[in-house]
Each structure stands twice: as structure tokens, then as C-alpha cells.
Amino acid sequence: MAYFFRNKYIVGLIFVTIVIFVLMGVSTTVERSKANVVEDIVGNILSPVQKIFYNIGESIDGIINFLGEIKTLKMQNEELVKKIDMMEQENRSIQELKDENRRLREMLDLKQKTDKFEMVAAEVVSKDPGNWFNTFIIDKGTAHGLQKKCAVITSKGLVGYICDIGTNWAKVISIIDADSSVGSIVVRTRDIAVVKGDLTLQNQGLCKMTYISKGENVISGDLVETSGMGGIYPEGLLIGKIKEIKPEEHGISKYAIIEPAVDFERINEVFVIKNTSNLVTE
Amino acid sequence: MRSFITGIILVFAFILQTTLIQYIELWNVKPNLIIVIIISLALIRGSVKGAVIGLCGGILMDLFLAKGFGLNSLLCMYIGIIAGLISTRFVKESYFVATLFTFLLSFVYELSFFFLRFYIWGETQFLFFIKNTIIPQSIYNCILVIPIYHFIMKINNWLEKRFKISRKY
């Protein structure tokens, strides 16, 4: 034993280990509204560089996709021209007017719905390094009027919420992360359930809807929205649609696999709802 | 000078890991560049440097974690120490040693991370994650280690040369 304490490296190692244990304890118990100084500085320095790299990756991905598509484009084009000819005959004025009417109505609804949101546009600068989580960093922070627990959406649907924030960056935990759960409602049947991230599904970009009682007749294809309960998300934000329904192991209830409306693999521009806290009834 | 360049390599690896690595996913799994760099550096520099490098890399990863600081720092530090201890017992400049131990250490790292972060909190599908995340990632890491180990050895040799020359003056 005495030998161990004479070796300065081992003493150092024990010291560092204990310090990390203490920090671990502190970081999991202390509730804070903003990241600490060190995190803030590191975030402020790294996120502009990460933004550049993220954008490079995106443009390379775009070019590769474009090159890959060229082969199939011509074939598709011919097919499409044929289809268009057919469709033009089919599409008569009444149908068109009907569609237009419905579309306009929807747009009006959507505008009324989103009018109460004050939104800030932000760009994704980086994603988490490992395979176990699904979080990312955006390029806006407290300097742009955002706070912890603001909801984050895209034009397609719900993304997640801000779980940690610095001056010029914010960490967003997405709804498919295993630590996330969202109070939700099935639009057609008004059944209430909870959408949770699942560790086994998150790498495929899917999540899970649990606590659906057996009597409820949800079917695959049903749309799921936020219910406004739970204190984080305002109601009426689209989460996604039900892909598959399975019975729970214990047989009392069933769960559904949800395909989120947002593609988390290729996420770039998001909107943060600045006044989330005013819209949520706790 | 040496530690400065090591720091730059780590930060650069971190930036790549959080931005571009997601485009080279295989089997829905991305490799962990930072672990690969920590293992390669520790194999060359020994256990004390390995511990410091591992600790720094781990802290970087922890700062960007959603909640809970420390698990990566601790695991990476010990991975660095183990890799450093290994290097004194095996031929240093062997790609075979690097590949083998990257596989083993990545496996140990991911497994302990899963165990401490999820398993003890109730995520019990052990075999699923070993099969679908941990083993694919370990394999991916040990493919990645060959070019990285080569690159780091090149830099190390270059630095050693420079260091000796500057000592002469």
C-alpha cells in the first residue's frame, strides 16, 4: 500500500478520479438555467468552426446525391412526362378548385396556429459524438433571447427542446433521444399517450409511443401531435405518424412505433419557439 | 510544442466527429474518432501521456453531453492508461497491435459506457446493443485506426526529429 502512495502518478490518478466523481455528482444534481463559464467559452469558440465543417459536409452530401441521381433522372423524367399527360386529362377544374380550397383552408389554419409563436431561426452546427445519444448544437443562445426548455421545431414538425444553453449556442435534445418523452395525442381518435425516445430505435430515426390502452383503436398511419401536457411543449405541434402497433410484453397495453415528421439524419435549419414558457400550461 | 500539436489533433478530431463523421455511417453506426486517436497516441507515448490525452479527450466529449459530466472523462482516461501500459509490452510500431487493441479497448469503452449510463438505469437489452452498436463500432474503429495510426506515427517521428535538432543548438 505504501508503495502505491509513493508513486506520484498513482496518487495523481486517484486524485483526478475523485475530482471527476465529485463533478459527476454535482452535474447530475444541480439544476441550472445556463451553462457554466468553461462550457460557455468552449462552446463559443468551437461552434463557429463546427458550423463551417457541418456546412461542408452538407454540400458534399448534396453533390454526391446529385451525381448519384443523374443516372436515374432520365428514366424518371420519361416516366414522369407520361404521367403528367395522363394526369392532365384527369385533373378537371372542379377537382382543382376543391383541392385549392382545401389547401388554402389548411394554410390559413396553420398560420393561425403558428401566429402565437415567436420564432427564431437557427442552424445546426454539430451533433453529439457517440452513438448513444441524439442531441445537437445550434448557433443561437441567450444572446438571441432563447432560454432553457424552449421548444424546437422545423417546418415539418417537432424536433425537441433546449436542454442546455450558452451565450451563442444551445444544446437541443431531440424527441428520439432515449432521455426524451413528449405528452402526445392521436389526432384522429383524440387518444392521449406518451411519445418516448428509445435506445433501440433512435439510430433508425424512429421513436415509440407507449401507454396506449388496448381498447383504443389507433391504426398505423394515424398522425400524432403534442398534447400540451407535461410542461415543455405547446400543444398542436406535429410529431409524426404511427408506423406500426405492437402489444406490450405484459399484454395490458400496446405501444406504437412512430415515424417522426422530421428527418433527424439530415437536419439543418430549425426554429426555436422563443415564448414557449408562456404557451405551456403547467 | 508536442502537447500543443497533440491538443490541436484532439480538437480537430472532435470537430470532425461532431460534424462530418455522420456522413460515413455504416450499419447505422458511426465510428468514434476520438477514442481511436486516444488509443493511437497512448500506444506511442506511454501510459502517463495516455492518461492526460484520454482525460482531455473525455472532457471534450463530456462538455457536449446532454446531461451528467464525467463518465467519458473517466473511461477515456483509463483507456489511455491501459493503451499506454500495453505499448511497453508489445512492439510499438505494429499495425497489428494497434488494430487488435483498438478493437478490444473500443469494445471495453463502449460496453462500460452502456453499462454505466444505461444498463444500471434499466435498459436491459444487453445483447441487442452488443450486436447492433458496440461490435459494429469496435470493428469500424479498428478499420479507422490503420490510417490514423500511420498519420500519428508520421507526426511523432517528425516532431522527434525536430525536437532533437532544436536540442542541439
Interface residues (C-beta under 8 A of the other chain):
Chain A: Y9 L13 V16 T17 I20 F21 L23 M24 V26 S27 T28 V38 E39 V42 G43 L46 V49 Q50 F53 Y54 I56 G57 I60 D61 V125 S126 K127 D128 P129 G130 N131 W132 F133 T135 I137 C163 D164 K171 I173 D177 A178 D179 L199 T200 N203 Q204 E265
Chain B: V11 F14 I15 L16 Q17 T18 T19 L20 I21 Q22 Y23 N28 V29 K30 N32 I34 V48 A51 L55 L60 M61 L63 F64 L65 A66 K67 G68 F69 G70 L71 S73 L74 M77 I81 F113 F114 R117 F118 E123 Q125 F128 F129 N132 T133 Q137
